[in-house]
Amino acid sequence: MGVKLYHFGLSPFSRAVQMTLTALGVKYSIETIDLMKGEQRTDEYKKINPRGKVPALVDGKLSLGESRAIACYLCNKYASGSKKTLYPSAPELRAKVDMLLYVGEWIADTIVEYLNIAGVLFRGEKPKDEKLADVKSCLQYLEDCLKGQNYIAGDNLTIADFFAVCPLLLLENVDFNDYDPYPKLKKWINTMKSLKYFDEINKEPMKMFKAAFNEKLNLPAAKQTGF
Ligand SMILES: N[C@@H](CCC(=O)N[C@@H](CS)C(=O)NCC(=O)O)C(=O)O
């Protein structure tokens, strides 16, 4: 039956799982669940993920929701050789990655709240400028993590990096490109962008996001950043 990812490209959680699958070299198929059309709410999809959220994964008889649980499962099952560092087994290293996966949820929630994505796309609202300070706290947190190390959980690339970078892309594809106060973060984002599978997973969805979001906001071309 193989591994199947239920996916929607605009979802940072979904793309982080896709990056995990690709980094591990797992063969998988994709079924798009179009959130814009409400496909996550069908009875059929709720049999796969009763929460009605993307992503979800089916691997044989296992159906799994929750992106971080999915990424950890994939590493536990499929990582071999040098790929094991994506989710290290040494308790101290793993604890750090686990912690940063939870932090990744805070980062994603904070960015999504600031951008007010559903409000902008569906209700004619604007981003919540008053939440920008919270976003900056997240950026500073990551900047501090990167002190003396190349990746957020240490010297190796881990799944925590995928879960941190994917929501940040939403930000920079709207109006935020001011990484000057965060030089280590800027370098890390460029390192992430240089991964050979980065563009194939992120580029097209982010173009779509940027076009849809900026059109709703009527942003002048000069303010449009990102890819
Ligand atoms: N904690 C969940 C969150 C998943 C989630 O919120 N997914 C969003 C897309 S980013 C979704 O499916 N939203 C559709 C909805 O709420 O109807 C995870 O990490 O998988």
The ligand as an SDF file (V2000), in Angstrom:
LIG
                    3D

 20 19  0  0  0  0  0  0  0  0999 V2000
   -1.4890   20.3800   15.4550 N   0  0  0  0  0  0  0  0  0  0  0  0
   -1.8600   20.0590   14.1040 C   0  0  0  0  0  0  0  0  0  0  0  0
   -2.3450   21.3160   13.4400 C   0  0  0  0  0  0  0  0  0  0  0  0
   -2.8380   21.0540   12.0210 C   0  0  0  0  0  0  0  0  0  0  0  0
   -3.5470   22.2640   11.4550 C   0  0  0  0  0  0  0  0  0  0  0  0
   -3.9830   23.1790   12.1820 O   0  0  0  0  0  0  0  0  0  0  0  0
   -3.6700   22.2650   10.1280 N   0  0  0  0  0  0  0  0  0  0  0  0
   -4.3660   23.3430    9.4800 C   0  0  0  0  0  0  0  0  0  0  0  0
   -3.5560   23.8170    8.2730 C   0  0  0  0  0  0  0  0  0  0  0  0
   -2.0410   24.5630    8.7450 S   0  0  0  0  0  0  0  0  0  0  0  0
   -5.7070   22.8310    8.9750 C   0  0  0  0  0  0  0  0  0  0  0  0
   -5.8210   21.7020    8.5510 O   0  0  0  0  0  0  0  0  0  0  0  0
   -6.7260   23.6900    9.0080 N   0  0  0  0  0  0  0  0  0  0  0  0
   -8.0080   23.3850    8.4840 C   0  0  0  0  0  0  0  0  0  0  0  0
   -9.1280   23.6020    9.4490 C   0  0  0  0  0  0  0  0  0  0  0  0
   -8.8470   23.9300   10.6210 O   0  0  0  0  0  0  0  0  0  0  0  0
  -10.2740   23.4400    9.0290 O   0  0  0  0  0  0  0  0  0  0  0  0
   -0.6620   19.4810   13.3630 C   0  0  0  0  0  0  0  0  0  0  0  0
    0.4630   19.8250   13.7420 O   0  0  0  0  0  0  0  0  0  0  0  0
   -0.8450   18.6680   12.4490 O   0  0  0  0  0  0  0  0  0  0  0  0
  1  2  1  0
  2  3  1  0
  2 18  1  0
  3  4  1  0
  4  5  1  0
  5  6  2  0
  5  7  1  0
  7  8  1  0
  8  9  1  0
  8 11  1  0
  9 10  1  0
 11 12  2  0
 11 13  1  0
 13 14  1  0
 14 15  1  0
 15 16  2  0
 15 17  1  0
 18 19  2  0
 18 20  1  0
M  END
$$$$
